[in-house]
Amino acid sequence: MIVTLAISLILVVVAGLLISAETAISRISRSRVEDLEDTKVSLRLLSVLDDRPRYVNVLLFVSTVLSITAFVLASYHGMNWLVEATNLPALVAFAIVASVLVVISYIGLGVAPRTLGRMHSEKIALASAGPAKFLAAILGPIATLLIHIGNALTPGKGFRQGPFDSQAELRELVDLASNDSLIEDDERAMIHSVFELSDTFAREVMVPRTEMVFIERNKSLRQALSLGLRSWFSRIPVIGENADDIVGVIYLKDIVKRIFEYRDAEHTEKVEDLMRAPYFVPDSKQADDLLRDMQSARVHMAIVVDEYGGTAGIVTIEDILEEIVGEIADEYDTAAPEVEELEEGGFRVMARMNIGDFAELINIDIDPEEEGVDSVLGLMAKKLGRVPIAESRIHVQGWNLTAEAGSGRRNRIGFVQAVAAEAVEESVPTEADSARGTD
C-alpha cells in the first residue's frame, strides 16, 4: 500500500514537472532565447522552439499518461484500504478518494505547475529542452498518431499541428493580455485585425468604380494638373475608350516637375506622354498578399479588375493599412454635424446624408427608388453623370447644390452646400463640372 502510494506520488510530481515544462516552452518567446548567451543549452532550446507544437504535444501526452496511471493506482488501492481498514461502504470510500484526487489534480497538476511555468518560463524551458527532445525522439510518433485520430473523430477540420498551438489560442492570449492591462484595447484590436487581413479581399477595401476620378489619355497636362488640384488626388487613373480601359496612372508630381522644367509642356504635351504603367490585381486577391505585392513592386495604387476583366475600382496601400489601424485621419478631417444651417441661408449637409432625409429637410419632392440613389452625393453623381469633385454644382427643384472640397485621406467629397435658387429649373449639370479634368 505504502509503496503504491509512493509510486503514485512520484508519478504525479513528474507529471507536474512536465506540465511546467510544457507551459514554459509554450510561453517563452524565441527572441528572448536569442538574447541569451550562446550556449549548448540555449541552442538546444532554440531547436525545440523551431518545432514548438511537436514538443508541447509530446510533453502533454507523457504528463497525461503519468497522471492517469498515478490516479488509477491511488484510487484502486486507496478504496481497498479504506473499505478494509474502516469498514466504510464502497460508495463512501469512492467519494473520499475522488475528493482527494480532485484536490491533488487541481493543485498538483493544474495551478502549481502552470504558475511555475509562467513565472519561471526561461529557467524551466532551458532545463526541460533536453528531456523534451529525448521524449520526442521516442514517443513523438505516438503523440502525432493520437492527434490525427483525435482530429479525425472531432467534427470540423481539426488542427494539423494538434489543438495546442493555434491562431485561436493566440487570439485568446491577446485578449487576456488586454484584460490584464498589458496592452491597450486599440492594440488588441489592431492585432486581431492583422489575423483578419488574410480573410479580407481586395474588393472589400477598394474605392469602387463609381467613386473613381479619372482622366482621358488625350487631355493636356494643364487639364490634368487642374483636375489633380481640384480633386486633391495625387494619382489619377488614365482611361482610353472608357472606364474599363485603364491605360495608365498619372502622378501629380510628374506633371508639376515636367511643367516646372518646360513651361510650354502644359499645353503641348498630353497625359499619355507622362502616365505610368498601371498595376492590375484581381478583386479576389487577399489583402495581406496584395500588401506584400504592392510593397515589393513599389507601387502605391493598384487597379482592381473583376472576373470579367472590367474595372471594379482602385486600391491603395493606405486602404489596406486602414483595415489594421482603422480610419487614417489627416488635417482635412473634421468632426461636423450632419446638418449645419448657413448664416447666409441654406444648409451644409454631409455628402452621405440619406436622400430622403435631405428632401424632407429642404422640402423638395424626390423619390429615392425612382432616382436610384441613397445619398446626396449619389444624387449629384447621377445628375452630373460622373463623380463630383470640389465645386461641382447641380440645380434641383429650386436649390443649388455645391460639392465642397475633398475631405479625409481619400479626398472624397465630405459635404454639400444647398442654397435656394431664385428660379426653379430642371436639374442640369453646370458646364465644366466634370470629374474628367477640364481646364
C-alpha positions in Angstrom: 0.0 0.0 0.0 2.7 2.5 1.0 4.8 1.5 -2.0 1.9 2.0 -4.3 1.1 5.5 -2.9 4.8 6.5 -3.1 4.9 5.4 -6.8 1.7 7.4 -7.4 3.1 10.4 -5.7 6.3 10.2 -7.8 4.3 9.9 -11.0 2.2 13.0 -10.0 5.3 15.0 -9.3 6.9 14.0 -12.6 3.7 14.8 -14.4 3.6 18.2 -12.8 7.2 18.9 -13.9 6.3 18.0 -17.4 3.2 20.3 -17.3 5.5 23.1 -16.1 7.9 22.4 -18.9 5.0 22.4 -21.4 3.8 25.7 -20.1 7.3 27.3 -20.2 8.0 26.1 -23.7 4.6 27.4 -24.9 5.1 30.8 -23.3 8.7 31.7 -23.9 9.5 33.8 -27.0 12.2 32.9 -29.5 13.6 36.5 -29.4 14.1 36.2 -25.6 16.1 33.0 -26.1 18.1 34.5 -28.9 19.1 37.3 -26.5 20.7 34.8 -24.1 24.3 33.8 -24.2 25.0 31.2 -27.0 25.5 28.0 -25.0 24.7 24.4 -25.8 21.6 24.6 -23.6 20.2 27.8 -25.3 20.9 26.4 -28.8 19.1 23.2 -27.8 16.1 25.2 -26.7 16.1 27.2 -30.0 15.9 23.9 -31.9 12.9 23.0 -29.7 11.2 26.3 -30.5 11.7 25.7 -34.2 9.1 22.9 -33.9 7.3 24.0 -30.8 4.0 22.2 -31.3 5.7 18.8 -31.6 7.4 19.1 -28.3 4.5 20.6 -26.5 2.2 17.7 -27.7 4.7 15.1 -26.6 5.1 16.7 -23.1 1.3 16.8 -22.8 1.0 13.2 -23.9 3.5 11.9 -21.3 2.1 14.0 -18.5 -1.4 12.7 -19.3 -0.2 9.1 -19.2 1.7 9.6 -15.9 -1.2 11.4 -14.2 -3.8 8.9 -15.2 -1.6 6.0 -14.1 -1.0 7.6 -10.8 -4.7 8.3 -10.2 -5.7 4.7 -11.2 -3.2 3.2 -8.7 -4.1 5.6 -5.9 -7.8 5.2 -6.4 -7.7 1.4 -6.6 -5.5 0.8 -3.5 -7.0 3.8 -1.6 -10.5 2.5 -1.9 -9.5 -1.1 -0.9 -7.6 0.2 2.1 -10.5 2.4 3.3 -13.0 -0.4 2.9 -10.8 -3.0 4.7 -9.4 -0.7 7.4 -12.5 1.3 8.3 -15.4 -0.9 7.0 -16.8 2.1 5.1 -19.3 1.5 2.3 -17.7 1.3 -1.1 -19.6 4.4 -2.3 -18.4 6.5 0.7 -14.8 5.3 0.1 -15.1 6.2 -3.6 -16.3 9.7 -2.7 -13.4 10.3 -0.3 -10.8 9.0 -2.7 -12.3 11.0 -5.6 -12.3 14.2 -3.5 -8.7 13.8 -2.5 -7.6 13.1 -6.1 -9.6 16.1 -7.4 -7.7 18.4 -4.9 -4.3 16.8 -5.9 -5.1 17.1 -9.6 -6.3 20.8 -9.3 -3.3 21.9 -7.2 -0.5 19.5 -8.2 -1.3 19.2 -11.9 -3.2 22.4 -12.6 -2.5 25.6 -10.6 1.0 24.9 -9.2 2.9 23.6 -12.3 1.3 26.1 -14.7 2.0 29.0 -12.4 5.6 27.9 -12.1 5.9 27.5 -15.8 4.7 31.1 -16.4 6.7 32.7 -13.5 10.0 31.0 -14.4 9.5 30.2 -18.1 13.1 31.0 -19.0 14.8 28.7 -16.5 12.3 25.9 -16.8 12.3 26.0 -20.6 16.2 25.8 -20.6 16.2 22.9 -18.1 13.5 20.9 -20.0 14.8 21.3 -23.5 17.0 18.2 -23.3 14.3 15.9 -21.8 11.8 17.2 -24.3 14.0 16.3 -27.2 14.6 12.8 -25.7 10.9 12.2 -25.2 10.0 13.5 -28.6 12.5 11.1 -30.2 10.9 8.1 -28.5 7.2 9.0 -28.2 6.8 11.6 -30.9 5.2 9.3 -33.5 2.7 8.0 -30.9 1.6 11.5 -29.9 1.3 12.5 -33.6 -0.8 9.5 -34.3 -3.2 10.2 -31.4 -3.5 13.8 -32.6 -4.5 12.6 -36.1 -7.0 10.2 -34.6 -8.5 12.9 -32.4 -8.8 15.3 -35.3 -10.5 12.5 -37.4 -13.0 11.9 -34.7 -13.6 15.6 -33.9 -16.2 17.4 -36.1 -14.6 20.0 -38.3 -11.2 20.3 -39.9 -9.2 19.9 -36.7 -5.6 21.2 -36.3 -2.8 20.0 -38.4 -0.3 20.5 -35.5 -2.7 19.4 -32.8 -5.1 21.7 -30.9 -2.5 23.2 -28.7 -0.8 25.9 -30.8 -3.4 27.7 -32.9 -4.4 31.1 -34.1 -7.5 31.0 -31.9 -5.3 30.2 -28.8 -3.1 33.2 -29.7 -6.1 35.4 -30.0 -7.2 34.4 -26.6 -3.8 35.2 -25.2 -4.1 38.7 -26.7 -7.5 39.1 -25.1 -6.1 38.0 -21.7 -3.2 40.4 -22.1 -5.7 43.2 -22.7 -7.8 42.2 -19.7 -4.7 42.3 -17.6 -3.8 45.8 -18.9 -0.6 44.6 -20.5 -1.7 46.0 -23.8 -4.3 48.7 -24.7 -7.7 48.0 -26.2 -6.7 49.6 -29.5 -3.6 47.5 -29.7 -5.6 44.4 -29.1 -8.0 45.4 -31.9 -5.0 46.0 -34.2 -3.6 42.5 -33.5 -6.9 40.9 -34.2 -7.1 43.0 -37.5 -3.8 41.5 -38.6 -5.3 38.0 -38.3 -8.4 39.0 -40.2 -6.4 40.6 -43.0 -5.9 37.2 -44.7 -9.7 36.8 -44.8 -10.2 40.2 -46.4 -10.3 40.6 -50.2 -9.3 43.5 -52.5 -12.9 44.2 -53.4 -13.7 44.8 -49.7 -11.1 47.5 -49.2 -11.1 49.2 -52.7 -12.6 52.5 -53.7 -15.4 51.4 -56.0 -15.5 52.3 -59.7 -18.5 54.6 -59.1 -16.3 56.8 -56.8 -13.2 56.8 -59.1 -11.9 60.1 -60.5 -10.2 59.5 -63.9 -8.9 61.4 -66.9 -8.7 60.6 -70.6 -5.3 60.0 -72.1 -5.6 62.7 -74.7 -6.1 65.5 -72.2 -3.3 68.2 -71.8 -1.0 68.3 -68.8 -2.7 71.6 -67.8 -6.1 69.9 -67.6 -4.6 67.0 -65.6 -3.0 69.5 -63.2 -6.3 71.3 -62.8 -8.1 68.0 -62.1 -5.5 67.0 -59.5 -5.6 70.3 -57.7 -9.4 70.4 -57.7 -9.9 66.8 -56.6 -6.9 66.7 -54.2 -5.8 63.4 -55.7 -2.1 62.9 -56.4 -2.6 59.8 -58.5 -5.3 59.6 -61.1 -6.1 56.6 -63.4 -5.9 57.3 -67.1 -8.5 55.8 -69.4 -8.7 55.1 -73.1 -12.1 54.5 -74.6 -14.0 54.1 -71.3 -13.6 53.3 -67.6 -12.9 49.7 -68.4 -9.9 50.7 -70.5 -7.4 51.8 -67.9 -4.2 52.5 -69.8 -2.1 54.1 -67.1 -1.8 56.3 -64.0 -0.8 59.9 -64.0 1.1 61.3 -61.0 0.7 64.9 -60.0 4.3 65.2 -59.0 5.4 64.1 -62.5 3.1 66.8 -64.0 4.5 69.5 -61.7 8.1 68.5 -62.4 7.6 68.5 -66.2 5.8 71.9 -66.2 8.5 73.4 -64.0 11.3 72.2 -66.3 9.4 73.1 -69.5 6.7 75.7 -69.1 5.1 75.1 -72.5 4.6 71.4 -71.8 1.3 72.1 -70.0 -0.3 72.9 -73.4 1.8 70.9 -75.9 2.1 67.6 -74.1 -0.6 65.0 -73.3 -1.4 62.9 -70.3 -0.3 59.8 -72.1 3.2 61.2 -72.5 3.8 61.2 -68.7 1.5 58.4 -67.5 3.0 55.3 -65.8 2.1 51.7 -66.4 -1.0 50.6 -64.3 -0.7 47.8 -61.8 -3.7 45.4 -62.1 -4.9 43.0 -59.4 -8.0 40.7 -59.3 -10.8 41.6 -56.9 -10.4 38.2 -55.2 -6.9 38.8 -54.1 -6.3 38.6 -50.4 -5.5 41.9 -48.7 -2.3 40.6 -46.9 -0.9 39.2 -50.2 -1.8 42.4 -52.0 0.0 44.5 -49.5 3.2 42.4 -49.8 3.0 42.5 -53.6 2.5 46.3 -53.7 5.4 46.8 -51.4 7.6 44.5 -53.5 6.5 46.2 -56.7 6.9 49.6 -55.1 3.5 50.8 -56.3 1.1 52.9 -54.3 -2.1 52.3 -56.3 -3.5 49.2 -58.0 -6.4 48.9 -60.4 -8.8 46.2 -59.2 -10.5 44.2 -62.0 -13.5 41.9 -61.7 -13.9 38.3 -63.1 -14.9 39.7 -66.5 -11.8 41.9 -66.8 -13.7 45.1 -66.2 -12.6 47.8 -63.8 -14.0 47.2 -60.3 -12.2 50.0 -58.5 -8.8 51.1 -57.2 -7.0 50.2 -54.0 -4.0 51.9 -52.3 -1.7 50.8 -49.6 -3.5 53.2 -47.2 -6.8 51.4 -47.9 -5.2 48.1 -46.7 -3.4 49.7 -43.7 -6.8 51.1 -42.6 -8.0 47.6 -42.2 -5.4 47.2 -39.5 -5.1 50.6 -37.8 -8.6 52.0 -38.5 -9.5 55.1 -40.4 -6.4 57.3 -41.1 -7.4 60.9 -40.5 -5.5 63.9 -41.7 -5.6 67.7 -41.3 -8.6 67.8 -43.6 -10.7 65.5 -41.4 -13.1 67.5 -39.1 -15.9 66.4 -36.9 -19.0 68.1 -38.0 -22.8 67.7 -37.6 -24.8 66.0 -40.3 -26.7 69.2 -40.9 -25.5 72.7 -40.4 -27.5 75.8 -41.1 -25.6 78.5 -43.1 -25.7 82.2 -42.0 -26.4 83.4 -45.5 -29.3 80.9 -45.8 -29.4 77.3 -46.8 -27.8 74.2 -45.4 -24.4 72.4 -45.3 -25.1 68.7 -45.1 -22.9 65.6 -45.1 -22.4 64.1 -48.6 -23.5 60.7 -47.3 -26.8 62.1 -45.9 -29.8 59.9 -46.8 -31.5 61.4 -49.8 -35.0 61.0 -48.2 -33.9 63.0 -45.1 -32.4 65.6 -47.3 -35.5 66.0 -49.4 -37.5 66.4 -46.2 -35.0 69.0 -44.9 -35.2 71.4 -47.9 -38.9 70.4 -48.7 -38.4 69.0 -52.2 -40.0 66.0 -53.9 -37.5 63.2 -54.6 -38.3 59.5 -54.8 -35.1 57.6 -53.8 -36.3 54.5 -55.6 -37.1 56.4 -58.8 -33.8 58.2 -58.7 -31.9 55.0 -57.8 -29.7 56.8 -55.3 -29.3 56.7 -51.5 -27.3 59.8 -50.7 -26.9 63.5 -51.6 -23.6 62.7 -53.2 -25.2 59.9 -55.2 -27.8 62.4 -56.5 -25.1 64.8 -57.6 -23.2 62.0 -59.3 -26.4 60.9 -61.2 -27.2 64.4 -62.4 -23.5 65.1 -63.4 -23.1 61.7 -65.0 -19.7 61.3 -63.2 -18.1 61.5 -59.7 -18.5 65.0 -58.2 -15.3 66.9 -57.3 -14.8 70.1 -55.5 -17.1 73.0 -56.6 -19.2 70.7 -58.8 -22.8 72.1 -59.0 -26.2 70.9 -59.9 -29.6 72.6 -59.8 -32.6 70.6 -58.5 -36.1 71.9 -57.8 -35.1 75.4 -56.9 -31.9 74.5 -55.0 -28.3 74.9 -56.0 -26.2 72.0 -54.6 -22.4 72.6 -54.5 -19.8 70.0 -53.5 -17.2 71.2 -51.1 -13.5 70.5 -51.3 -12.5 66.9 -50.7 -12.0 65.8 -47.1 -10.1 63.0 -45.5 -7.2 60.9 -46.7 -9.1 59.8 -49.8 -10.1 63.4 -50.6 -13.7 62.3 -51.0 -16.4 65.0 -51.1 -17.5 65.2 -47.5 -20.1 67.9 -47.5 -22.6 69.6 -49.9 -24.0 73.1 -49.6 -27.6 73.5 -50.5 -28.7 77.1 -51.2 -32.1 78.1 -52.5 -32.1 79.5 -56.1 -34.1 82.4 -57.3 -35.8 80.4 -60.1 -36.9 76.8 -60.3 -35.0 75.0 -63.1 -34.6 71.5 -64.2 -31.7 69.5 -62.8 -28.9 70.2 -65.3 -25.2 69.9 -64.5 -23.2 73.1 -64.9 -20.6 73.4 -67.6 -17.2 72.1 -66.8 -18.4 70.4 -63.6 -16.7 67.2 -64.7 -14.6 64.6 -62.9 -12.7 64.1 -66.1 -10.4 67.1 -65.8 -11.5 70.0 -67.9 -9.5 73.2 -68.0 
